[in-house]
Amino acid sequence: MGGAKIVSPEEYLPLRLSLLEAEKKNTRERDALARQRRALPVVEVTTNYTFTNENGKKVTLAELFDGRPQLILYHFMFAPEWEAGCPSCSLFADSIPDLRHLNGHSTSFVAVSRAPIEKINAYKKRMGWKFPWVSSFETSFNYDFHVTQDESVAPVLYNWKTKEEMEKRGMEYFARGEQPGHSVFIVGGEKTGVGEEGKLYHSYSSYARGGDLFINTNTWLDMTPLGRQDGLSGVEGLGYKRHDEYTAEDLKGFPVQKVGA
């Protein structure tokens, strides 16, 4: 953390220009990855998944599209026995954009968790969020999409790796319980150019650090000399508290001498 070297403006310029080239290369690589992602084949969703919405009504996966051709689902870690959602998933939720931008580009967004809808509604109200959030309580959805790991229910598979592969990498924590991720779906038909009319298809899922790009707090901190300051907070996961849990002392940051003193 920190420790940046101090140089003159003349020394700084070529170093910054070199970094700029690396940043441009990274941008081009991200664009190429996006093209590869869009070119992936799709898999038909044949299970008739149902969820419980905030009004306590049963809704189908098709209904979550809300009339639009694309759907992004965020797998929010919130087990039935928990009283609050995962702090790191809550950080992600704080970064969810104004959904009108997605909706205006033919895409719906919904979060989904295994917690009963009553707990989801209470936590959503506490955190002040407005995005749609449904419960997959007592369904196979989380297990089928590999975001709840329980060998007694389904084989363990996370981020496309088996339990044995994760254990070899020292990543046993991904092989049990709730895990984060996001999944993308599209409606088939002439307008989308995908599959058969009216059928639903799964095009993409990403897990673990695959969602890191969408957490804008980290993106802002990545521009700073001190970076993300991993591990300093003592908070598990990504190291952030829920936004209503910070104390006045926390928000001061660590003390520094006054400028010019």
For each residue, the residues with C-beta under 8 A, 3 or more apart:
1: 226 227 229 232
2: 225 226
3:
4: 225
5:
6:
7: 11 12 15
8: 11 12
9: 12 13
10: 13
11: 7 8 14 15
12: 7 8 9 15 16
13: 9 10 16 17
14: 11 17 18
15: 7 11 12 18 19
16: 12 13 19 20
17: 13 14 20 21
18: 14 15 21 22
19: 15 16 22 23
20: 16 17 23 24
21: 17 18 24 25
22: 18 19 25 26
23: 19 20 26 27
24: 20 21 27 28
25: 21 22 28 29
26: 22 23 29 30
27: 23 24 30 31
28: 24 25 31 32
29: 25 26 32 33
30: 26 27 33 34
31: 27 28 34 35
32: 28 29 35 36
33: 29 30 36 37
34: 30 31 37 38
35: 31 32 38 39
36: 32 33 39 40
37: 33 34 40 204
38: 34 35
39: 35 36
40: 36 37 203 204
41:
42: 186 194 195 201 202 203
43: 201 202
44: 195 199 200 201 202
45: 49 61 185 199 200 201 202
46:
47: 140 144
48: 60 61
49: 45 60 61 136 139 141
50: 58 59 60 61 139
51: 58 59 60 61 64 112 134 135 136 139 141
52: 56 57 58 59 116 117 134 135 137
53: 56 57 58 59 117 132 134
54: 117 120 121 124 132 133 134
55:
56: 52 53 117
57: 52 53
58: 50 51 52 53
59: 50 51 52 53 63 64 134
60: 48 49 50 51 63 64
61: 45 48 49 50 51 64 65 71 185 200
62: 65 187 200
63: 59 60 66
64: 51 59 60 61 71 73 108 110 132 134
65: 61 62 68 69 70 71 108 185 187
66: 63 108
67:
68: 65 71 103 106 107 108
69: 65 106 107 186 187 189 191 192
70: 65 106 107 108 184 185 186 187
71: 61 64 65 68 107 108 109 110 184 185 186
72: 102 107 108 109 110 182 183 184
73: 64 109 110 111 112 182 183 184 185
74: 89 92 93 96 109 110 111 112 180 181 182 211
75: 112 113 142 145 147 179 180 181 182 183
76: 85 86 89 92 93 111 112 113 133 180
77: 85 86 88 89 113 147 178 179 180
78: 82 84 85 86 89 113 114 115 119 120 123 178
79: 82 114 115 148 177 178
80: 114 115 116 119 137
81:
82: 78 79 85 115 119
83: 119
84: 78 123 126 242
85: 76 77 78 82 89 90 93 113 115 120 123 127
86: 76 77 78 89 90 178 180 237
87: 90 91 235 236 237 238 240 241 242
88: 77 91 92 180 237 238 240
89: 74 76 77 78 85 86 92 93 180
90: 85 86 87 93 94 127 240 242 243
91: 87 88 94 95 215 217 238 240
92: 74 76 88 89 95 96 180 211 214 215
93: 74 76 85 89 90 96 111 127 129 131
94: 90 91 217 243
95: 91 92 214 215 216 217
96: 74 92 93 99 109 129 131
97: 101 102
98: 101
99: 96 102 103 108 109 131
100: 103 104
101: 97 98 104 105
102: 72 97 99 105 107 108 109
103: 68 99 100 106 107 108
104: 100 101
105: 101 102
106: 68 69 70 103
107: 68 69 70 71 72 102 103
108: 64 65 66 68 70 71 72 99 102 103 132
109: 71 72 73 74 96 99 102 131 132
110: 64 71 72 73 74 131 132 133 134
111: 73 74 76 93 131 132 133 134
112: 51 73 74 75 76 133 134 135 136 141 142
113: 75 76 77 78 85 120 133 135 136
114: 78 79 80 135 136 137 142 148 178
115: 78 79 80 82 85 119 120 123 135 137
116: 52 80 119 120 135 137
117: 52 53 54 56 120 121 134 135 137
118: 121 122
119: 78 80 82 83 115 116 122 123
120: 54 78 85 113 115 116 117 123 124 133 134 135
121: 54 117 118 124 125
122: 118 119 125 126
123: 78 84 85 115 119 120 126 127
124: 54 120 121 127 129 133
125: 121 122 128
126: 84 122 123 244
127: 85 90 93 123 124 242 243 244
128: 125
129: 93 96 124 133
130:
131: 93 96 99 109 110 111
132: 53 54 64 108 109 110 111
133: 54 76 110 111 112 113 120 124 129
134: 51 52 53 54 59 64 110 111 112 117 120
135: 51 52 112 113 114 115 116 117 120
136: 49 51 112 113 114 139 141 142
137: 52 80 114 115 116 117
138:
139: 49 50 51 136 142
140: 47 143 144 154
141: 49 51 112 136 144 145
142: 75 112 114 136 139 145 147 148 178
143: 140 146 148 150 153 154
144: 47 140 141 154
145: 75 141 142 181 183 205
146: 143 149 157 158 179 181 205 207
147: 75 77 142 158 178 179 180 181 207
148: 79 114 142 143 153 177 178 179
149: 146 156 158 163 174 175 176 177 179
150: 143 153 154 156 176 177
151: 154 155 156 163
152:
153: 143 148 150
154: 140 143 144 150 151
155: 151 162 163
156: 149 150 151 162 163 166 175 176
157: 146 160 161 162 163
158: 146 147 149 161 166 174 175 179 207 208
159: 174 181 207 208 210
160: 157 207
161: 157 158 165 166 169 171 174
162: 155 156 157 165 166
163: 149 151 155 156 157 166 167 175
164: 167 168
165: 161 162 168 169
166: 156 158 161 162 163 169 171 172 174 175
167: 163 164 170 171 172 175
168: 164 165
169: 161 165 166
170: 167
171: 161 166 167 174 175
172: 166 167 175 176
173: 176
174: 149 158 159 161 166 171 179 208
175: 149 156 158 163 166 167 171 172
176: 149 150 156 172 173
177: 79 148 149 150
178: 77 78 79 86 114 142 147 148
179: 75 77 146 147 148 149 158 174 207 208
180: 74 75 76 77 86 88 89 92 147 207 208 211
181: 74 75 145 146 147 159 205 206 207 208 210 211
182: 72 73 74 75 205 206 210 211 214
183: 72 73 75 145 202 204 205
184: 70 71 72 73 202 203 204 205
185: 45 61 65 70 71 73 200 201 202 203
186: 42 69 70 71 192 194 200 201 203
187: 62 65 69 70 192 194 198 199 200 201
188: 192 194 195 196 197 198 199 200 201
189: 69 192 194 195 196 197 198
190: 193 197
191: 69
192: 69 186 187 188 189
193: 190
194: 42 186 187 188 189 201
195: 42 44 188 189 199 201
196: 188 189 199
197: 188 189 190
198: 187 188 189
199: 44 45 187 188 195 196
200: 44 45 61 62 185 186 187 188
201: 42 43 44 45 185 186 187 188 194 195
202: 42 43 44 45 183 184 185 205
203: 40 42 184 185 186
204: 37 40 183 184
205: 145 146 181 182 183 184 202
206: 181 182 210 211
207: 146 147 158 159 160 179 180 181 210 211
208: 158 159 174 179 180 181 211
209: 212
210: 159 181 182 206 207 213
211: 74 92 180 181 182 206 207 208 214 215
212: 209 215 218
213: 210 219
214: 92 95 182 211
215: 91 92 95 211 212 218 219 238
216: 95 219 220
217: 91 94 95 220 221 240
218: 212 215 221 222 228 238
219: 213 215 216 222 223
220: 216 217 223 224
221: 217 218 224 226 227 228 229
222: 218 219 227 228
223: 219 220
224: 220 221 227
225: 2 4
226: 1 2 221 229
227: 1 221 222 224 230
228: 218 221 222 239
229: 1 221 226 232 233 239
230: 227 239
231: 234 239
232: 1 229 239
233: 229 239 240 241
234: 231
235: 87 238 239 240 241
236: 87 239
237: 86 87 88 240
238: 87 88 91 215 218 235
239: 228 229 230 231 232 233 235 236
240: 87 88 90 91 217 233 235 237
241: 87 233 235 245 246 250
242: 84 87 90 127 245
243: 90 94 127 246
244: 126 127
245: 241 242
246: 241 243 250 251
247: 250 251
248: 251 252
249: 252
250: 241 246 247
251: 246 247 248
252: 248 249 255
253:
254:
255: 252
256:
257: 261
258: 261
259:
260:
261: 257 258
